[in-house]
Amino acid sequence: GWEEMHPRALSLMEAQLAVPEDARLDEGAVRAVETRDFWRAAEVSPSEQSYHWNRNGETMFLIGDAMGRQMVDLLSNP
């Protein structure tokens, strides 16, 4: 989520979101999805396993939906 402050996690997120801008890739051929809005706290999740998004089904659905929408757009607009 947006409260993550660990430098290693932040650098990983930054690197993942930068992939579509990598000049070695075909422009527009790769998408990244910002997923921090999908974080659900342990109190509303089945687990306190933060590195697995607290095993929250809503979070997993939202991530998959967002990624799927980007894939549809990518395939529709080559």
N, C-alpha and C positions, 0 to 999 in steps of 0.2 A: 504494500500500500504506500500511500504518500508519506507515511510517517517513518518509512525505512531510512535510516541514516548511516548504516554501516558502509564505510568507504568501498569495500570490495563489492558489495551488492549494488551500490550506486554506479560504480564503474562498469559493472557487467550490464546493467540496464542501459546505460549510455551507449555502450558498444553495440548492444542488440538493436537499439533504435537507430543507430547510424548505418547499419548494413545497407539499407536502400540507397544511400548516398555514395556507396563505394564505387569509385570510377572503374574498377575492374569488372563490374557487372553491367549487363545491358540496362540502359536507363529505363526505368519503369517495370523491370522484370521481377523485382523483389519488393515485398511490402513488410512493414513492421507494424505491430499493433501495441499501442499503449494500454497496459492492462491494470495499472495501479488502482484505477477507479473500481475495479471488480473485487478488491480485497474485502473480505468479510471477517470480522473479529472472531476470536475463539469462542466468545460468549454465544454466538449465533451459529456455531459450527460444531461438527461432531468430534473435533480433535483440536488440540493445541499444538499442531505440527505446522508451525508457520512456514517452513520451507516447502511444504506441500499445500500451501494456501489454506491451512487448517482443514483440509479435506472437505471443503465446502462445495456442495453440488451446484449451488447457484453460481458461484465463482467459475467453476469448470464450464458450465453452460455458457456464461457470458464470454469467456475467453474463446471457446469454440465458435460461438456465433460471430464474434467480431472477426476472427481469423477466416471463417467461412465467407463472410461478406467481402473481405478484402480479396479472397481468392476468386469469387464470382466477378468482382470488378476487374481484377487482373485479367481473367480469361475473356471478359466481354470487351475490354479495351486494350488489345495487344499493342 
